[in-house]
Amino acid sequence: MSNRTHPPLRPASAGRAGGRSAQSPPPSAAAAPRRRARRGPRGERLAPYVLVAPAILIIVALRLWPLGLGVNFSFTGDGERNGAPVGFDNYADLFGDPLFRTALRNVGLLVLLLPIAVAIPGLLATFIYLRVPGHRFFRSVYFFPAVLSPVIVGAIFNLLLAFDGPLNALLAKVGLGPVDWLGDPGIAMFAVVGVHIWATFGMALVVFLAGFATLDGALLDAARVDGASLGQVIWHVIVPGLSRTIQFVFVTTMIGMLTSMFGLLYVMTSGGPEGSTYLPEYYIWIQQGQFNRPALASAASTVLFMIMLVVGLLQLSLLRRAVKES
Amino acid sequence: MAASAARPALIAVLATAGCGSASGPKDEDKSAAGGKLVVWDWKSGDATAASYVQKAKADFARKHPNVEVEFVAQPFDQYYTLLGAAIQSGKGPDVMLFNGGGQIRDRVDSLVALDEFVAPDRQRLAGWDAFGKGGRTYAAPVTLQGHPIYYNKALYKKAGLDPERPPATWTELLADCAAIVKAGARCFAQGNKEGIGIQFFMSGLGSGILTPREYDDWIAGKRDWQAPDVKRLFQLWKEVNDAGLNTDGANSTAMFNDAFAAFQAGKAAHMIGLMSDIGHWKDFNEFLEPANVGVMTAPVVTEGATPNLPYDGGIGYAVARWTKDPKVAADLVRSLTATDALASFYADAGAIASDTTIDVSTAGPAVATIVADLEAGKPALHVALSSQTIELMGRLSQQLLSGSVTVDEAVRQLAASDKPA
């Protein structure tokens, strides 16, 4: 960036030195050449490296070096083979473990559920923007769950979704059989994701509302005058107008789903029933803490890192494209 | 400029810490330096353990007045995670509390064998086996943990059964359960959300299902998962649930503490519970009245089985390998298992202490039955399993209940997981 906007470094500082000698009283005639000799071209060439060194060092020392250690650690053994190099054994164990495969499948499931997690706050924000009756009330109520910690949310829904809990009592009243929300492996993951969406959509809603603030009201009026229905207004005016906001919410929701479900899972299902609600994070925690297999946990962390890297790069390219479009 | 001078130092620190984490604890770490012993547990923060800790500290102070003792109570949920990290860094506590069984056996590499230090306590305390591996002992038992079958005498009366004659065979149990279900309660309070229900079921009923020979072989590590009696155990686990004898939604009900709560509320007549800490005679006495809490032995399923009380050392204190003076740390362990201290723990926390000389005659019939049964008791079946196999069994037990795995497939997977260490 600086290279493009400014002239190259050396002529620039040479010019500055010249400027200074013109404005201020010149330093003693002998001092100037001596200084140029000491901090000559080589010092100036090194200057940018010195300036970025602190940032690089911090990243290397606190990010890359530990990352390298972790990856290196994942190629060593646990228990009796502690510290011994074992090659790809941990990775073979990992992909041979049905629990880890379930955890990866659940990551895929989260990606598939992402559009729903984005559509819900998007639609609700649209209704608020279009001033449905009581929109002021809804605006504050929708945000409320976002201030609760996952542990509290999990505890509340543990009670609500219990087999003999209020939700099943309600279902029984309308003549539907009880559903084992957290005990049926086919349902539990959806129940937990549903609760996660409920607990976090308030934040996305606020982002959407902020996006609406930039929407041109005249376009909406024009569409209405032209006799567009609600669906047509949403599809042809609001969605294109909010494309950058929608992309942003997609990215942040994805990150939220992949990185902050641990608390909910821990409280609501502990990875069960039948291991159906495992996520990589939870798997890492179990292997490290419960089974005393830190090296295997490192291997799982490395795989999770790879997944996050791919997701992150995809998101970056998405965002870059969005910026280009604008 | 000061910051940039500090940075190489920071990198050096990180580098050395990194090396340590890859190679495990180092012997030369001296966390007991300065005459101080650090104890990790999840008990000392409880009000009910206050007098126990105080008495143990006083006892230790008499022997080693110059050594300071610091108790660090960790949250139990995180305990083994934190301990694992401490072990990896070689900077753990000197003395630490362990659950008996897999949790300590997986970590004996980091512990001091205590045999020579605790020899005088051998006879007085029970439950050593749960803290041993390869013929050596790594912790001294504080409490005993086991799985008595509790029953609600009031529900027996309500169902027209004799509360003083609990069923002795499986057939009798099924007949009694039919009467209890008719009277509007369930037969068993069950909670298997954590996969713990199967552990209680296996150990609580196992001595009525396996023959004494099979039982002893199992404990000794010669486990035949394909044996008909072992399969029978898992079949019964499923049949009991399928027949509607369990409380509803076993897979989504937590053993801790929703299943216990169901028993305490009189929703079910039987509960395979615990002896110490929680879900035990003291809790049940409070809710159901001591006179209504009965303890029965496992009903006989297989001819020739001899039902007995399954129990092991529950929790016990171990000494870390990196402590400065193992003798001093072992003395602290001995103080923590002294009769006086353990008597307080029994009385305040409601634990069956490992010390068999403590008088329990005033605590009601249930605890009297349990203590009387200790003599003939045997180690619990599930405690003999590794934590990996236990975890797998928990998951498979949920699949058995939901019907997504067969008994044959379940025992096949368990046999594969239960490889000799």
Interface residues (C-beta under 8 A of the other chain):
Chain A: A53 P54 L57 A61 L62 W65 P66 L69 N72 F73 T76 G79 E80 N82 G83 L99 L161 A162 F163 D164 P178 D180 W181 L182 G183 D184 P185 T269 S270 G272 P273 E274 G275 W285 I286 Q288 G289 Q290 F291 N292 P294
Chain B: A3 S4 R7 L10 I11 L14 A15 G18 S21 A22 S23 G24 Q78 Y80 T81 G84 A85 Q88 D106 R107 D109 K193 E194 G195 D248 G249 A250 N251 S252 T253 D258 S387 Q388 E391 G394 R395 Q398 Q399 S402 S404
